[in-house]
Amino acid sequence: MYSLSQIEKQQVGLRLPKYLVEEMDEFTHQFSINRTDIILEAVKSYIAEQKARLFYDEFDTSCKELKSILGQKASNKLQTLDELIDELDPINA
Protein backbone atom coordinates (compact mmCIF):
# COMPACT_ATOMS: atom_id res chain seq x y z
CA MET A 1 0.00 0.00 0.00
CA TYR A 2 1.12 3.52 -0.67
CA SER A 3 0.86 6.45 1.71
CA LEU A 4 -1.19 9.52 0.86
CA SER A 5 1.96 11.50 0.10
CA GLN A 6 3.09 8.78 -2.31
CA ILE A 7 -0.15 8.77 -4.29
CA GLU A 8 -0.30 12.54 -4.49
CA LYS A 9 -0.08 13.49 -8.15
CA GLN A 10 2.88 15.37 -9.52
CA GLN A 11 2.95 16.99 -12.90
CA VAL A 12 5.69 15.93 -15.30
CA GLY A 13 6.38 16.99 -18.85
CA LEU A 14 7.38 14.71 -21.64
CA ARG A 15 7.74 14.76 -25.38
CA LEU A 16 6.41 11.90 -27.46
CA PRO A 17 6.59 11.20 -31.16
CA LYS A 18 3.59 12.62 -32.97
CA TYR A 19 2.44 9.18 -34.18
CA LEU A 20 2.20 7.93 -30.55
CA VAL A 21 0.15 10.95 -29.53
CA GLU A 22 -2.17 10.33 -32.48
CA GLU A 23 -2.55 6.67 -31.49
CA MET A 24 -3.23 7.68 -27.90
CA ASP A 25 -5.86 10.14 -29.04
CA GLU A 26 -7.59 7.37 -31.00
CA PHE A 27 -7.82 5.34 -27.79
CA THR A 28 -9.05 8.32 -25.79
CA HIS A 29 -11.97 8.74 -28.16
CA GLN A 30 -12.65 5.01 -28.54
CA PHE A 31 -12.62 4.18 -24.82
CA SER A 32 -13.60 7.55 -23.30
CA ILE A 33 -10.42 7.90 -21.25
CA ASN A 34 -7.83 10.64 -21.15
CA ARG A 35 -4.16 10.72 -22.09
CA THR A 36 -3.09 10.74 -18.45
CA ASP A 37 -4.82 7.41 -17.81
CA ILE A 38 -3.19 5.82 -20.85
CA ILE A 39 0.29 7.04 -19.91
CA LEU A 40 -0.24 6.07 -16.25
CA GLU A 41 -1.23 2.51 -17.17
CA ALA A 42 1.62 2.21 -19.67
CA VAL A 43 4.20 3.29 -17.07
CA LYS A 44 2.75 0.98 -14.41
CA SER A 45 2.80 -1.95 -16.86
CA TYR A 46 6.36 -1.23 -17.89
CA ILE A 47 7.59 -1.00 -14.29
CA ALA A 48 5.78 -4.23 -13.31
CA GLU A 49 7.27 -6.03 -16.32
CA GLN A 50 10.79 -4.84 -15.50
CA LYS A 51 10.44 -5.88 -11.84
CA ALA A 52 9.24 -9.33 -12.93
CA ARG A 53 12.13 -9.63 -15.39
CA LEU A 54 14.64 -8.73 -12.66
CA PHE A 55 13.08 -11.25 -10.28
CA TYR A 56 13.19 -14.08 -12.82
CA ASP A 57 16.72 -13.19 -13.93
CA GLU A 58 17.89 -13.30 -10.31
CA PHE A 59 15.97 -16.53 -9.74
CA ASP A 60 17.55 -18.08 -12.84
CA THR A 61 21.02 -17.06 -11.66
CA SER A 62 20.32 -18.51 -8.21
CA CYS A 63 19.17 -21.80 -9.73
CA LYS A 64 22.32 -22.02 -11.85
CA GLU A 65 24.48 -21.32 -8.79
CA LEU A 66 22.64 -23.99 -6.79
CA LYS A 67 22.99 -26.48 -9.62
CA SER A 68 26.71 -25.73 -9.79
CA ILE A 69 27.12 -26.19 -6.03
CA LEU A 70 25.16 -29.41 -6.03
CA GLY A 71 27.08 -30.60 -9.08
CA GLN A 72 30.30 -30.27 -7.08
CA LYS A 73 28.91 -32.77 -4.60
CA ALA A 74 29.08 -35.70 -7.03
CA SER A 75 28.36 -38.23 -4.29
CA ASN A 76 24.99 -36.60 -3.60
CA LYS A 77 22.77 -37.45 -6.55
CA LEU A 78 19.49 -35.90 -5.48
CA GLN A 79 16.44 -37.48 -7.05
CA THR A 80 13.50 -35.90 -5.22
CA LEU A 81 12.45 -32.54 -3.86
CA ASP A 82 12.55 -33.96 -0.33
CA GLU A 83 16.20 -34.93 -0.82
CA LEU A 84 16.99 -31.43 -2.05
CA ILE A 85 15.20 -29.86 0.95
CA ASP A 86 17.10 -32.16 3.31
CA GLU A 87 20.36 -31.22 1.60
CA LEU A 88 19.68 -27.50 1.94
CA ASP A 89 18.34 -27.66 5.50
CA PRO A 90 21.12 -26.45 7.85
CA ILE A 91 19.88 -28.73 10.62
CA ASN A 92 20.52 -31.81 8.49
CA ALA A 93 23.84 -30.58 7.13
Phi and psi restraints in degrees (range 20) as a CNS / XPLOR table:
assign (resid 1 and name C) (resid 2 and name N)
       (resid 2 and name CA) (resid 2 and name C) 1.0 -104.7 20.0 2
assign (resid 2 and name N) (resid 2 and name CA)
       (resid 2 and name C) (resid 3 and name N) 1.0 148.7 20.0 2
assign (resid 2 and name C) (resid 3 and name N)
       (resid 3 and name CA) (resid 3 and name C) 1.0 -76.7 20.0 2
assign (resid 3 and name N) (resid 3 and name CA)
       (resid 3 and name C) (resid 4 and name N) 1.0 166.6 20.0 2
assign (resid 3 and name C) (resid 4 and name N)
       (resid 4 and name CA) (resid 4 and name C) 1.0 -59.8 20.0 2
assign (resid 4 and name N) (resid 4 and name CA)
       (resid 4 and name C) (resid 5 and name N) 1.0 -38.5 20.0 2
assign (resid 4 and name C) (resid 5 and name N)
       (resid 5 and name CA) (resid 5 and name C) 1.0 -68.0 20.0 2
assign (resid 5 and name N) (resid 5 and name CA)
       (resid 5 and name C) (resid 6 and name N) 1.0 -28.9 20.0 2
assign (resid 5 and name C) (resid 6 and name N)
       (resid 6 and name CA) (resid 6 and name C) 1.0 -75.9 20.0 2
assign (resid 6 and name N) (resid 6 and name CA)
       (resid 6 and name C) (resid 7 and name N) 1.0 -29.4 20.0 2
assign (resid 6 and name C) (resid 7 and name N)
       (resid 7 and name CA) (resid 7 and name C) 1.0 -93.0 20.0 2
assign (resid 7 and name N) (resid 7 and name CA)
       (resid 7 and name C) (resid 8 and name N) 1.0 -2.6 20.0 2
assign (resid 7 and name C) (resid 8 and name N)
       (resid 8 and name CA) (resid 8 and name C) 1.0 -60.7 20.0 2
assign (resid 8 and name N) (resid 8 and name CA)
       (resid 8 and name C) (resid 9 and name N) 1.0 136.9 20.0 2
assign (resid 8 and name C) (resid 9 and name N)
       (resid 9 and name CA) (resid 9 and name C) 1.0 -80.7 20.0 2
assign (resid 9 and name N) (resid 9 and name CA)
       (resid 9 and name C) (resid 10 and name N) 1.0 144.5 20.0 2
assign (resid 9 and name C) (resid 10 and name N)
       (resid 10 and name CA) (resid 10 and name C) 1.0 -129.9 20.0 2
assign (resid 10 and name N) (resid 10 and name CA)
       (resid 10 and name C) (resid 11 and name N) 1.0 133.5 20.0 2
assign (resid 10 and name C) (resid 11 and name N)
       (resid 11 and name CA) (resid 11 and name C) 1.0 -79.2 20.0 2
assign (resid 11 and name N) (resid 11 and name CA)
       (resid 11 and name C) (resid 12 and name N) 1.0 134.9 20.0 2
assign (resid 11 and name C) (resid 12 and name N)
       (resid 12 and name CA) (resid 12 and name C) 1.0 -131.7 20.0 2
assign (resid 12 and name N) (resid 12 and name CA)
       (resid 12 and name C) (resid 13 and name N) 1.0 152.9 20.0 2
assign (resid 12 and name C) (resid 13 and name N)
       (resid 13 and name CA) (resid 13 and name C) 1.0 -110.6 20.0 2
assign (resid 13 and name N) (resid 13 and name CA)
       (resid 13 and name C) (resid 14 and name N) 1.0 144.2 20.0 2
assign (resid 13 and name C) (resid 14 and name N)
       (resid 14 and name CA) (resid 14 and name C) 1.0 -150.4 20.0 2
assign (resid 14 and name N) (resid 14 and name CA)
       (resid 14 and name C) (resid 15 and name N) 1.0 157.2 20.0 2
assign (resid 14 and name C) (resid 15 and name N)
       (resid 15 and name CA) (resid 15 and name C) 1.0 -115.4 20.0 2
assign (resid 15 and name N) (resid 15 and name CA)
       (resid 15 and name C) (resid 16 and name N) 1.0 131.3 20.0 2
assign (resid 15 and name C) (resid 16 and name N)
       (resid 16 and name CA) (resid 16 and name C) 1.0 -123.2 20.0 2
assign (resid 16 and name N) (resid 16 and name CA)
       (resid 16 and name C) (resid 17 and name N) 1.0 152.8 20.0 2
assign (resid 16 and name C) (resid 17 and name N)
       (resid 17 and name CA) (resid 17 and name C) 1.0 -60.1 20.0 2
assign (resid 17 and name N) (resid 17 and name CA)
       (resid 17 and name C) (resid 18 and name N) 1.0 144.9 20.0 2
assign (resid 17 and name C) (resid 18 and name N)
       (resid 18 and name CA) (resid 18 and name C) 1.0 -56.1 20.0 2
assign (resid 18 and name N) (resid 18 and name CA)
       (resid 18 and name C) (resid 19 and name N) 1.0 -38.4 20.0 2
assign (resid 18 and name C) (resid 19 and name N)
       (resid 19 and name CA) (resid 19 and name C) 1.0 -64.2 20.0 2
assign (resid 19 and name N) (resid 19 and name CA)
       (resid 19 and name C) (resid 20 and name N) 1.0 -33.9 20.0 2
assign (resid 19 and name C) (resid 20 and name N)
       (resid 20 and name CA) (resid 20 and name C) 1.0 -69.5 20.0 2
assign (resid 20 and name N) (resid 20 and name CA)
       (resid 20 and name C) (resid 21 and name N) 1.0 -39.7 20.0 2
assign (resid 20 and name C) (resid 21 and name N)
       (resid 21 and name CA) (resid 21 and name C) 1.0 -63.5 20.0 2
assign (resid 21 and name N) (resid 21 and name CA)
       (resid 21 and name C) (resid 22 and name N) 1.0 -40.9 20.0 2
assign (resid 21 and name C) (resid 22 and name N)
       (resid 22 and name CA) (resid 22 and name C) 1.0 -63.7 20.0 2
assign (resid 22 and name N) (resid 22 and name CA)
       (resid 22 and name C) (resid 23 and name N) 1.0 -41.8 20.0 2
assign (resid 22 and name C) (resid 23 and name N)
       (resid 23 and name CA) (resid 23 and name C) 1.0 -65.0 20.0 2
assign (resid 23 and name N) (resid 23 and name CA)
       (resid 23 and name C) (resid 24 and name N) 1.0 -40.1 20.0 2
assign (resid 23 and name C) (resid 24 and name N)
       (resid 24 and name CA) (resid 24 and name C) 1.0 -61.3 20.0 2
assign (resid 24 and name N) (resid 24 and name CA)
       (resid 24 and name C) (resid 25 and name N) 1.0 -43.9 20.0 2
assign (resid 24 and name C) (resid 25 and name N)
       (resid 25 and name CA) (resid 25 and name C) 1.0 -63.0 20.0 2
assign (resid 25 and name N) (resid 25 and name CA)
       (resid 25 and name C) (resid 26 and name N) 1.0 -34.1 20.0 2
assign (resid 25 and name C) (resid 26 and name N)
       (resid 26 and name CA) (resid 26 and name C) 1.0 -61.3 20.0 2
assign (resid 26 and name N) (resid 26 and name CA)
       (resid 26 and name C) (resid 27 and name N) 1.0 -43.0 20.0 2
assign (resid 26 and name C) (resid 27 and name N)
       (resid 27 and name CA) (resid 27 and name C) 1.0 -67.2 20.0 2
assign (resid 27 and name N) (resid 27 and name CA)
       (resid 27 and name C) (resid 28 and name N) 1.0 -37.8 20.0 2
assign (resid 27 and name C) (resid 28 and name N)
       (resid 28 and name CA) (resid 28 and name C) 1.0 -61.6 20.0 2
assign (resid 28 and name N) (resid 28 and name CA)
       (resid 28 and name C) (resid 29 and name N) 1.0 -39.4 20.0 2
assign (resid 28 and name C) (resid 29 and name N)
       (resid 29 and name CA) (resid 29 and name C) 1.0 -74.3 20.0 2
assign (resid 29 and name N) (resid 29 and name CA)
       (resid 29 and name C) (resid 30 and name N) 1.0 -41.1 20.0 2
assign (resid 29 and name C) (resid 30 and name N)
       (resid 30 and name CA) (resid 30 and name C) 1.0 -67.4 20.0 2
assign (resid 30 and name N) (resid 30 and name CA)
       (resid 30 and name C) (resid 31 and name N) 1.0 -39.3 20.0 2
assign (resid 30 and name C) (resid 31 and name N)
       (resid 31 and name CA) (resid 31 and name C) 1.0 -111.6 20.0 2
assign (resid 31 and name N) (resid 31 and name CA)
       (resid 31 and name C) (resid 32 and name N) 1.0 6.7 20.0 2
assign (resid 31 and name C) (resid 32 and name N)
       (resid 32 and name CA) (resid 32 and name C) 1.0 53.7 20.0 2
assign (resid 32 and name N) (resid 32 and name CA)
       (resid 32 and name C) (resid 33 and name N) 1.0 49.0 20.0 2
assign (resid 32 and name C) (resid 33 and name N)
       (resid 33 and name CA) (resid 33 and name C) 1.0 -126.4 20.0 2
assign (resid 33 and name N) (resid 33 and name CA)
       (resid 33 and name C) (resid 34 and name N) 1.0 169.9 20.0 2
assign (resid 33 and name C) (resid 34 and name N)
       (resid 34 and name CA) (resid 34 and name C) 1.0 -106.4 20.0 2
assign (resid 34 and name N) (resid 34 and name CA)
       (resid 34 and name C) (resid 35 and name N) 1.0 169.5 20.0 2
assign (resid 34 and name C) (resid 35 and name N)
       (resid 35 and name CA) (resid 35 and name C) 1.0 -58.1 20.0 2
assign (resid 35 and name N) (resid 35 and name CA)
       (resid 35 and name C) (resid 36 and name N) 1.0 -40.3 20.0 2
assign (resid 35 and name C) (resid 36 and name N)
       (resid 36 and name CA) (resid 36 and name C) 1.0 -57.2 20.0 2
assign (resid 36 and name N) (resid 36 and name CA)
       (resid 36 and name C) (resid 37 and name N) 1.0 -44.4 20.0 2
assign (resid 36 and name C) (resid 37 and name N)
       (resid 37 and name CA) (resid 37 and name C) 1.0 -63.3 20.0 2
assign (resid 37 and name N) (resid 37 and name CA)
       (resid 37 and name C) (resid 38 and name N) 1.0 -40.3 20.0 2
assign (resid 37 and name C) (resid 38 and name N)
       (resid 38 and name CA) (resid 38 and name C) 1.0 -64.3 20.0 2
assign (resid 38 and name N) (resid 38 and name CA)
       (resid 38 and name C) (resid 39 and name N) 1.0 -47.4 20.0 2
assign (resid 38 and name C) (resid 39 and name N)
       (resid 39 and name CA) (resid 39 and name C) 1.0 -65.6 20.0 2
assign (resid 39 and name N) (resid 39 and name CA)
       (resid 39 and name C) (resid 40 and name N) 1.0 -41.7 20.0 2
assign (resid 39 and name C) (resid 40 and name N)
       (resid 40 and name CA) (resid 40 and name C) 1.0 -58.6 20.0 2
assign (resid 40 and name N) (resid 40 and name CA)
       (resid 40 and name C) (resid 41 and name N) 1.0 -48.5 20.0 2
assign (resid 40 and name C) (resid 41 and name N)
       (resid 41 and name CA) (resid 41 and name C) 1.0 -65.5 20.0 2
assign (resid 41 and name N) (resid 41 and name CA)
       (resid 41 and name C) (resid 42 and name N) 1.0 -37.3 20.0 2
assign (resid 41 and name C) (resid 42 and name N)
       (resid 42 and name CA) (resid 42 and name C) 1.0 -64.2 20.0 2
assign (resid 42 and name N) (resid 42 and name CA)
       (resid 42 and name C) (resid 43 and name N) 1.0 -44.0 20.0 2
assign (resid 42 and name C) (resid 43 and name N)
       (resid 43 and name CA) (resid 43 and name C) 1.0 -66.3 20.0 2
assign (resid 43 and name N) (resid 43 and name CA)
       (resid 43 and name C) (resid 44 and name N) 1.0 -43.8 20.0 2
assign (resid 43 and name C) (resid 44 and name N)
       (resid 44 and name CA) (resid 44 and name C) 1.0 -61.4 20.0 2
assign (resid 44 and name N) (resid 44 and name CA)
       (resid 44 and name C) (resid 45 and name N) 1.0 -42.9 20.0 2
assign (resid 44 and name C) (resid 45 and name N)
       (resid 45 and name CA) (resid 45 and name C) 1.0 -62.7 20.0 2
assign (resid 45 and name N) (resid 45 and name CA)
       (resid 45 and name C) (resid 46 and name N) 1.0 -43.9 20.0 2
assign (resid 45 and name C) (resid 46 and name N)
       (resid 46 and name CA) (resid 46 and name C) 1.0 -62.4 20.0 2
assign (resid 46 and name N) (resid 46 and name CA)
       (resid 46 and name C) (resid 47 and name N) 1.0 -46.4 20.0 2
assign (resid 46 and name C) (resid 47 and name N)
       (resid 47 and name CA) (resid 47 and name C) 1.0 -63.3 20.0 2
assign (resid 47 and name N) (resid 47 and name CA)
       (resid 47 and name C) (resid 48 and name N) 1.0 -44.0 20.0 2
assign (resid 47 and name C) (resid 48 and name N)
       (resid 48 and name CA) (resid 48 and name C) 1.0 -61.7 20.0 2
assign (resid 48 and name N) (resid 48 and name CA)
       (resid 48 and name C) (resid 49 and name N) 1.0 -41.2 20.0 2
assign (resid 48 and name C) (resid 49 and name N)
       (resid 49 and name CA) (resid 49 and name C) 1.0 -64.2 20.0 2
assign (resid 49 and name N) (resid 49 and name CA)
       (resid 49 and name C) (resid 50 and name N) 1.0 -42.1 20.0 2
assign (resid 49 and name C) (resid 50 and name N)
       (resid 50 and name CA) (resid 50 and name C) 1.0 -67.7 20.0 2
assign (resid 50 and name N) (resid 50 and name CA)
       (resid 50 and name C) (resid 51 and name N) 1.0 -38.6 20.0 2
assign (resid 50 and name C) (resid 51 and name N)
       (resid 51 and name CA) (resid 51 and name C) 1.0 -63.3 20.0 2
assign (resid 51 and name N) (resid 51 and name CA)
       (resid 51 and name C) (resid 52 and name N) 1.0 -43.1 20.0 2
assign (resid 51 and name C) (resid 52 and name N)
       (resid 52 and name CA) (resid 52 and name C) 1.0 -63.5 20.0 2
assign (resid 52 and name N) (resid 52 and name CA)
       (resid 52 and name C) (resid 53 and name N) 1.0 -42.1 20.0 2
assign (resid 52 and name C) (resid 53 and name N)
       (resid 53 and name CA) (resid 53 and name C) 1.0 -61.9 20.0 2
assign (resid 53 and name N) (resid 53 and name CA)
       (resid 53 and name C) (resid 54 and name N) 1.0 -44.0 20.0 2
assign (resid 53 and name C) (resid 54 and name N)
       (resid 54 and name CA) (resid 54 and name C) 1.0 -61.5 20.0 2
assign (resid 54 and name N) (resid 54 and name CA)
       (resid 54 and name C) (resid 55 and name N) 1.0 -43.6 20.0 2
assign (resid 54 and name C) (resid 55 and name N)
       (resid 55 and name CA) (resid 55 and name C) 1.0 -59.7 20.0 2
assign (resid 55 and name N) (resid 55 and name CA)
       (resid 55 and name C) (resid 56 and name N) 1.0 -49.5 20.0 2
assign (resid 55 and name C) (resid 56 and name N)
       (resid 56 and name CA) (resid 56 and name C) 1.0 -69.7 20.0 2
assign (resid 56 and name N) (resid 56 and name CA)
       (resid 56 and name C) (resid 57 and name N) 1.0 -32.8 20.0 2
assign (resid 56 and name C) (resid 57 and name N)
       (resid 57 and name CA) (resid 57 and name C) 1.0 -64.7 20.0 2
assign (resid 57 and name N) (resid 57 and name CA)
       (resid 57 and name C) (resid 58 and name N) 1.0 -44.3 20.0 2
assign (resid 57 and name C) (resid 58 and name N)
       (resid 58 and name CA) (resid 58 and name C) 1.0 -66.0 20.0 2
assign (resid 58 and name N) (resid 58 and name CA)
       (resid 58 and name C) (resid 59 and name N) 1.0 -38.8 20.0 2
assign (resid 58 and name C) (resid 59 and name N)
       (resid 59 and name CA) (resid 59 and name C) 1.0 -64.0 20.0 2
assign (resid 59 and name N) (resid 59 and name CA)
       (resid 59 and name C) (resid 60 and name N) 1.0 -43.1 20.0 2
assign (resid 59 and name C) (resid 60 and name N)
       (resid 60 and name CA) (resid 60 and name C) 1.0 -61.9 20.0 2
assign (resid 60 and name N) (resid 60 and name CA)
       (resid 60 and name C) (resid 61 and name N) 1.0 -43.9 20.0 2
assign (resid 60 and name C) (resid 61 and name N)
       (resid 61 and name CA) (resid 61 and name C) 1.0 -61.6 20.0 2
assign (resid 61 and name N) (resid 61 and name CA)
       (resid 61 and name C) (resid 62 and name N) 1.0 -43.4 20.0 2
assign (resid 61 and name C) (resid 62 and name N)
       (resid 62 and name CA) (resid 62 and name C) 1.0 -62.2 20.0 2
assign (resid 62 and name N) (resid 62 and name CA)
       (resid 62 and name C) (resid 63 and name N) 1.0 -41.5 20.0 2
assign (resid 62 and name C) (resid 63 and name N)
       (resid 63 and name CA) (resid 63 and name C) 1.0 -63.5 20.0 2
assign (resid 63 and name N) (resid 63 and name CA)
       (resid 63 and name C) (resid 64 and name N) 1.0 -41.5 20.0 2
assign (resid 63 and name C) (resid 64 and name N)
       (resid 64 and name CA) (resid 64 and name C) 1.0 -64.3 20.0 2
assign (resid 64 and name N) (resid 64 and name CA)
       (resid 64 and name C) (resid 65 and name N) 1.0 -41.2 20.0 2
assign (resid 64 and name C) (resid 65 and name N)
       (resid 65 and name CA) (resid 65 and name C) 1.0 -63.5 20.0 2
assign (resid 65 and name N) (resid 65 and name CA)
       (resid 65 and name C) (resid 66 and name N) 1.0 -43.7 20.0 2
assign (resid 65 and name C) (resid 66 and name N)
       (resid 66 and name CA) (resid 66 and name C) 1.0 -62.9 20.0 2
assign (resid 66 and name N) (resid 66 and name CA)
       (resid 66 and name C) (resid 67 and name N) 1.0 -43.4 20.0 2
assign (resid 66 and name C) (resid 67 and name N)
       (resid 67 and name CA) (resid 67 and name C) 1.0 -61.6 20.0 2
assign (resid 67 and name N) (resid 67 and name CA)
       (resid 67 and name C) (resid 68 and name N) 1.0 -40.0 20.0 2
assign (resid 67 and name C) (resid 68 and name N)
       (resid 68 and name CA) (resid 68 and name C) 1.0 -64.6 20.0 2
assign (resid 68 and name N) (resid 68 and name CA)
       (resid 68 and name C) (resid 69 and name N) 1.0 -44.1 20.0 2
assign (resid 68 and name C) (resid 69 and name N)
       (resid 69 and name CA) (resid 69 and name C) 1.0 -63.5 20.0 2
assign (resid 69 and name N) (resid 69 and name CA)
       (resid 69 and name C) (resid 70 and name N) 1.0 -45.8 20.0 2
assign (resid 69 and name C) (resid 70 and name N)
       (resid 70 and name CA) (resid 70 and name C) 1.0 -68.3 20.0 2
assign (resid 70 and name N) (resid 70 and name CA)
       (resid 70 and name C) (resid 71 and name N) 1.0 -30.7 20.0 2
assign (resid 70 and name C) (resid 71 and name N)
       (resid 71 and name CA) (resid 71 and name C) 1.0 -66.1 20.0 2
assign (resid 71 and name N) (resid 71 and name CA)
       (resid 71 and name C) (resid 72 and name N) 1.0 -28.1 20.0 2
assign (resid 71 and name C) (resid 72 and name N)
       (resid 72 and name CA) (resid 72 and name C) 1.0 -71.9 20.0 2
assign (resid 72 and name N) (resid 72 and name CA)
       (resid 72 and name C) (resid 73 and name N) 1.0 -22.1 20.0 2
assign (resid 72 and name C) (resid 73 and name N)
       (resid 73 and name CA) (resid 73 and name C) 1.0 -95.0 20.0 2
assign (resid 73 and name N) (resid 73 and name CA)
       (resid 73 and name C) (resid 74 and name N) 1.0 72.4 20.0 2
assign (resid 73 and name C) (resid 74 and name N)
       (resid 74 and name CA) (resid 74 and name C) 1.0 -58.8 20.0 2
assign (resid 74 and name N) (resid 74 and name CA)
       (resid 74 and name C) (resid 75 and name N) 1.0 -29.1 20.0 2
assign (resid 74 and name C) (resid 75 and name N)
       (resid 75 and name CA) (resid 75 and name C) 1.0 -73.1 20.0 2
assign (resid 75 and name N) (resid 75 and name CA)
       (resid 75 and name C) (resid 76 and name N) 1.0 -18.7 20.0 2
assign (resid 75 and name C) (resid 76 and name N)
       (resid 76 and name CA) (resid 76 and name C) 1.0 -100.5 20.0 2
assign (resid 76 and name N) (resid 76 and name CA)
       (resid 76 and name C) (resid 77 and name N) 1.0 88.2 20.0 2
assign (resid 76 and name C) (resid 77 and name N)
       (resid 77 and name CA) (resid 77 and name C) 1.0 -90.5 20.0 2
assign (resid 77 and name N) (resid 77 and name CA)
       (resid 77 and name C) (resid 78 and name N) 1.0 97.8 20.0 2
assign (resid 77 and name C) (resid 78 and name N)
       (resid 78 and name CA) (resid 78 and name C) 1.0 -80.2 20.0 2
assign (resid 78 and name N) (resid 78 and name CA)
       (resid 78 and name C) (resid 79 and name N) 1.0 132.1 20.0 2
assign (resid 78 and name C) (resid 79 and name N)
       (resid 79 and name CA) (resid 79 and name C) 1.0 -112.6 20.0 2
assign (resid 79 and name N) (resid 79 and name CA)
       (resid 79 and name C) (resid 80 and name N) 1.0 -22.2 20.0 2
assign (resid 79 and name C) (resid 80 and name N)
       (resid 80 and name CA) (resid 80 and name C) 1.0 -129.6 20.0 2
assign (resid 80 and name N) (resid 80 and name CA)
       (resid 80 and name C) (resid 81 and name N) 1.0 164.4 20.0 2
assign (resid 80 and name C) (resid 81 and name N)
       (resid 81 and name CA) (resid 81 and name C) 1.0 -63.8 20.0 2
assign (resid 81 and name N) (resid 81 and name CA)
       (resid 81 and name C) (resid 82 and name N) 1.0 -38.2 20.0 2
assign (resid 81 and name C) (resid 82 and name N)
       (resid 82 and name CA) (resid 82 and name C) 1.0 -60.9 20.0 2
assign (resid 82 and name N) (resid 82 and name CA)
       (resid 82 and name C) (resid 83 and name N) 1.0 -39.6 20.0 2
assign (resid 82 and name C) (resid 83 and name N)
       (resid 83 and name CA) (resid 83 and name C) 1.0 -65.3 20.0 2
assign (resid 83 and name N) (resid 83 and name CA)
       (resid 83 and name C) (resid 84 and name N) 1.0 -39.1 20.0 2
assign (resid 83 and name C) (resid 84 and name N)
       (resid 84 and name CA) (resid 84 and name C) 1.0 -65.0 20.0 2
assign (resid 84 and name N) (resid 84 and name CA)
       (resid 84 and name C) (resid 85 and name N) 1.0 -44.3 20.0 2
assign (resid 84 and name C) (resid 85 and name N)
       (resid 85 and name CA) (resid 85 and name C) 1.0 -60.7 20.0 2
assign (resid 85 and name N) (resid 85 and name CA)
       (resid 85 and name C) (resid 86 and name N) 1.0 -44.0 20.0 2
assign (resid 85 and name C) (resid 86 and name N)
       (resid 86 and name CA) (resid 86 and name C) 1.0 -61.9 20.0 2
assign (resid 86 and name N) (resid 86 and name CA)
       (resid 86 and name C) (resid 87 and name N) 1.0 -39.1 20.0 2
assign (resid 86 and name C) (resid 87 and name N)
       (resid 87 and name CA) (resid 87 and name C) 1.0 -66.0 20.0 2
assign (resid 87 and name N) (resid 87 and name CA)
       (resid 87 and name C) (resid 88 and name N) 1.0 -37.4 20.0 2
assign (resid 87 and name C) (resid 88 and name N)
       (resid 88 and name CA) (resid 88 and name C) 1.0 -86.1 20.0 2
assign (resid 88 and name N) (resid 88 and name CA)
       (resid 88 and name C) (resid 89 and name N) 1.0 -16.2 20.0 2
assign (resid 88 and name C) (resid 89 and name N)
       (resid 89 and name CA) (resid 89 and name C) 1.0 -71.6 20.0 2
assign (resid 89 and name N) (resid 89 and name CA)
       (resid 89 and name C) (resid 90 and name N) 1.0 120.3 20.0 2
assign (resid 89 and name C) (resid 90 and name N)
       (resid 90 and name CA) (resid 90 and name C) 1.0 -63.5 20.0 2
assign (resid 90 and name N) (resid 90 and name CA)
       (resid 90 and name C) (resid 91 and name N) 1.0 -23.8 20.0 2
assign (resid 90 and name C) (resid 91 and name N)
       (resid 91 and name CA) (resid 91 and name C) 1.0 -69.4 20.0 2
assign (resid 91 and name N) (resid 91 and name CA)
       (resid 91 and name C) (resid 92 and name N) 1.0 -36.4 20.0 2
assign (resid 91 and name C) (resid 92 and name N)
       (resid 92 and name CA) (resid 92 and name C) 1.0 -85.3 20.0 2
assign (resid 92 and name N) (resid 92 and name CA)
       (resid 92 and name C) (resid 93 and name N) 1.0 -11.5 20.0 2
